[in-house]
């Protein structure tokens, strides 16, 4: 299950793509359009700036904008930045995890298949596909 942090991050990205082009969009405008708390969006936007998804600017014409074109983002990268790994089990999420049952685990193939489906879906979907034209 995805938290509001991941879901709202996608909504912020869509809003910036639809209303920003190459200009900065005030977060209060995003909050109003998305009917979300500006305070909560500030927390999310800070993480998104740190993660390189968006760029912030303060001042009279400040706000946020995408750091790349919408087609250059995958939904998977947005979700993983905000939520952490998409992998369903630790043995797939942490490549350094040494599971003592790996060689005899009867469920591992199922988790690997599910992990592949999830990754293919979210990393195969571009932000640009969610934008209303």
C-alpha positions as CSV (number, residue, x, y, z in Angstrom):
1,X,0.0,0.0,0.0
2,X,1.3,3.5,-0.8
3,X,1.1,6.3,1.6
4,X,-0.3,9.8,1.0
5,X,3.4,11.0,0.6
6,X,3.9,8.9,-2.5
7,X,0.5,9.6,-4.0
8,X,0.6,13.3,-3.3
9,X,4.2,13.5,-4.8
10,X,2.8,12.2,-8.1
11,X,-0.1,14.7,-7.9
12,X,2.4,17.6,-7.3
13,X,4.5,16.4,-10.3
14,X,1.4,16.2,-12.5
15,X,0.4,19.7,-11.4
16,X,3.8,21.2,-12.0
17,X,3.9,19.6,-15.5
18,X,0.5,20.9,-16.4
19,X,0.9,24.5,-15.0
20,X,4.7,25.1,-14.9
21,X,6.3,24.6,-18.3
22,X,9.5,26.4,-17.6
23,X,8.3,28.7,-14.8
24,X,8.1,28.3,-11.1
25,X,4.7,27.4,-9.6
26,X,3.8,28.6,-6.1
27,X,3.1,25.7,-3.8
28,X,0.0,27.4,-2.5
29,X,-1.5,27.2,-6.0
30,X,-0.7,23.5,-6.2
31,X,-2.3,23.0,-2.8
32,X,-5.4,24.8,-3.9
33,X,-5.8,23.0,-7.2
34,X,-5.1,19.6,-5.6
35,X,-7.2,20.4,-2.5
36,X,-4.3,19.4,-0.2
37,X,-2.7,21.0,2.9
38,X,0.1,23.4,1.9
39,X,2.0,22.5,5.0
40,X,2.1,18.8,4.1
41,X,3.0,19.6,0.5
42,X,6.0,21.7,1.8
43,X,7.3,18.6,3.6
44,X,6.9,16.5,0.4
45,X,8.3,19.1,-1.9
46,X,11.4,19.4,0.3
47,X,12.1,15.7,-0.1
48,X,11.5,16.0,-3.8
49,X,14.0,18.8,-4.1
50,X,16.6,16.8,-2.2
51,X,15.9,13.8,-4.4
52,X,16.3,15.9,-7.6
53,X,12.8,15.5,-8.9
54,X,11.9,19.2,-8.7
55,X,13.7,22.5,-8.3
56,X,12.7,25.2,-5.8
57,X,13.1,29.0,-5.9
58,X,12.2,31.5,-3.3
59,X,11.3,35.1,-3.8
60,X,8.6,37.0,-5.6
61,X,8.4,34.6,-8.6
62,X,9.4,31.6,-6.6
63,X,7.9,28.2,-6.3
64,X,8.7,24.8,-7.8
65,X,9.2,23.4,-11.2
66,X,10.2,20.0,-12.7
67,X,13.9,19.5,-13.1
68,X,13.4,17.5,-16.3
69,X,10.7,17.1,-19.0
70,X,7.7,15.0,-17.9
71,X,8.6,12.2,-20.3
72,X,11.9,11.8,-18.5
73,X,10.3,10.7,-15.2
74,X,9.0,7.3,-14.3
75,X,6.3,6.8,-11.7
76,X,8.6,4.1,-10.2
77,X,11.4,6.6,-9.4
78,X,8.9,9.1,-7.8
79,X,7.4,6.4,-5.7
80,X,10.7,4.9,-4.6
81,X,12.0,8.3,-3.6
82,X,9.0,9.0,-1.5
83,X,8.1,5.5,-0.2
84,X,11.3,3.6,-0.3
85,X,11.7,0.3,-2.1
86,X,8.9,-1.1,-4.1
87,X,10.1,-4.7,-3.4
88,X,7.7,-6.7,-1.3
89,X,10.2,-8.6,0.8
90,X,13.6,-7.7,2.4
91,X,15.6,-10.3,0.5
92,X,14.7,-8.5,-2.8
93,X,14.7,-4.9,-1.4
94,X,18.2,-5.1,0.1
95,X,20.8,-6.6,-2.2
96,X,23.2,-7.0,0.7
97,X,20.7,-9.0,2.7
98,X,22.0,-12.6,3.2
99,X,19.0,-14.8,3.7
100,X,19.9,-18.1,5.2
101,X,16.9,-19.7,3.5
102,X,17.5,-18.3,0.0
103,X,18.5,-21.7,-1.5
104,X,15.5,-23.6,-0.1
105,X,12.9,-20.8,0.0
106,X,9.8,-22.1,-1.9
107,X,8.2,-18.6,-1.9
108,X,11.1,-16.7,-3.4
109,X,10.2,-17.3,-7.0
110,X,6.7,-15.9,-6.3
111,X,8.1,-12.8,-4.7
112,X,10.6,-12.3,-7.5
113,X,7.8,-12.5,-10.1
114,X,5.6,-10.1,-8.1
115,X,8.6,-7.7,-7.7
116,X,9.2,-7.9,-11.5
117,X,5.6,-7.1,-12.3
118,X,5.5,-4.2,-9.9
119,X,8.8,-2.7,-11.2
120,X,7.8,-3.2,-14.9
121,X,4.5,-1.5,-14.3
122,X,5.7,1.6,-12.3
123,X,9.0,2.0,-14.1
124,X,7.2,1.5,-17.5
125,X,4.8,4.3,-16.8
126,X,5.9,7.9,-17.5
127,X,4.7,11.1,-15.8
128,X,3.9,12.4,-19.2
129,X,1.3,9.7,-19.6
130,X,-0.7,11.0,-16.6
131,X,-0.9,14.6,-17.8
132,X,-4.2,15.9,-19.2
133,X,-3.6,17.8,-22.4
